[in-house]
Amino acid sequence: MTTRSSTTAKQTSQRQAYQRRKARAQAKTARRPEAEVRRVEGLPVRQPHAAGIDIGSRSHWVCVGGRTDAPSDGIQEFPAHTDGLHQILD
């Protein structure tokens, strides 16, 4: 039979180990976007006038231009129906 103090010590030890694992996971998660930004910034621009389109069932997101100073200026959302496709062409 275990004593109450040994059970409490075991729970405290487990809680501390959990907190350490949680802190390591949060630090790793925080580093991931920074590494992704460095990786993307290092890619060369092959076609500066090319467009990117994310096709979805309800809407399409279109990105034109490769300006790094204001990346969200060239992104627009269009509905996926026929009129929305015609808007993309304009």
Secondary structure as the mmCIF struct_conf table of DSSP 4:
data_model
#
loop_
_struct_conf.conf_type_id
_struct_conf.id
_struct_conf.beg_label_comp_id
_struct_conf.beg_label_asym_id
_struct_conf.beg_label_seq_id
_struct_conf.end_label_comp_id
_struct_conf.end_label_asym_id
_struct_conf.end_label_seq_id
HELX_RH_AL_P HELX_RH_AL_P1 ARG A 4 GLU A 41
TURN_TY1_P TURN_TY1_P1 GLY A 42 GLY A 42
BEND BEND1 LEU A 43 LEU A 43
BEND BEND2 ARG A 46 ARG A 46
TURN_TY1_P TURN_TY1_P2 PRO A 48 HIS A 49
STRN STRN1 ALA A 51 ILE A 55
BEND BEND3 SER A 57 ARG A 58
STRN STRN2 SER A 59 VAL A 64
BEND BEND4 THR A 68 ALA A 70
TURN_TY1_P TURN_TY1_P3 PRO A 71 GLY A 74
STRN STRN3 ILE A 75 PRO A 79
BEND BEND5 ALA A 80 HIS A 81
HELX_RH_AL_P HELX_RH_AL_P2 THR A 82 LEU A 89
#
